[in-house]
Amino acid sequence: MKNFAKLTLTTLFSAVFLLSSFTVMAQTTKEEFLAKWENSKKFTLDVLAKMPDSGMDYKTDPGAMSFKEQIHHIGMAIVGISQGFLKGGADAPSLDVATASRADLAKFVSDAYDYGAATVKALSDADAAATIEVFGSSVTRRQVEALLIDHSTHHRGSAIAYLRANGIEPPAFVGF
């Protein structure tokens, strides 16, 4: 009888755990995403501010993007992915990186993040949950939002490595 009670409690606990884990696996809410998005914007601008003008064209090798191009690419991807997959409007920011000053680049990146935020805010819950074809995969628009964060993190990480390669201490990471 003692083993039966133990087995019953273990089975019940396991069932409750499994059922509750489905709730935990839900995607981030729009509000949570937008808070993380704002943090990503600030961190990206902090990384840009750390590189002196003399390092803006620094590359780790001839085939790599320069520091300036890495930061510009973050903004361009936000705009392109938002327009292509998240129903972003035509009034998106743009910038010619070849002639851009640091101030121009900072404004562009800030505007690109704001454009991305406005695009996400404008999506209905149904639009965010809709499955679409993206780069050969069927995903929800909510997954595309996560891709935007991942992509920004990837290129910002490269820019941080460029700072370190130039003996510059990057800004401290702030998770929330």
HELIX and SHEET records of a PDB file:
HELIX    1   1 LYS A    2  VAL A   24  1                                  23    
HELIX    2   2 LYS A   30  LYS A   50  1                                  21    
HELIX    3   3 ASP A   53  GLY A   55  5                                   3    
HELIX    4   4 PHE A   67  PHE A   85  1                                  19    
HELIX    5   5 VAL A   97  THR A   99  5                                   3    
HELIX    6   6 ARG A  102  ALA A  122  1                                  21    
HELIX    7   7 ASP A  125  ALA A  129  1                                   5    
HELIX    8   8 ARG A  141  ALA A  165  1                                  25    
SHEET    1   A 2 THR A 131  VAL A 134  0                                        
SHEET    2   A 2 SER A 137  THR A 140 -1                                        
END                                                                             
